[in-house]
Amino acid sequence: MHTVELNAFYMDTKEVTVGQYKRFLAETGHQALPDFVPRYLSMDEHPVLGINWFDALAYCKWVGKRLPTEAEWEYAVYVAG
């Protein structure tokens, strides 16, 4: 264990939805969601799943955001928990 200092940061409080991710796919031509996603998530309000780190990174860049660092993620989980 070691001490890490963080600058202030923002993190969304809600998951990216299937509908939001579908808009990203339609506008960018990014690789489609895996075949199993539409079968289990027919509603656009459900959180997206079945994407990898690279997909998440591409989505974040598209919306003008970024993925949290490991330290930011751990801090957010600690504060929220």
BELBELQUI-V768723 format. One record per backbone hydrogen bond with DSSP energy under -1.0 kcal/mol. NH is the residue of the N-H (numbers start at 1). CO is the residue of the C=O. Records with the same first field share a line. If there is no record, write none. Layout:
NH: CO, CO
This chain:
18: 46
19: 44
21: 17
22: 18
23: 19
24: 20
25: 21
26: 22
27: 23
28: 24
29: 25
37: 34
40: 36
41: 37
46: 43
48: 16
56: 52
57: 53
58: 54
59: 55
60: 56
61: 57
62: 58
63: 59
65: 60
73: 69
74: 70
75: 71
76: 72
77: 73
78: 74
79: 75
80: 76
81: 77
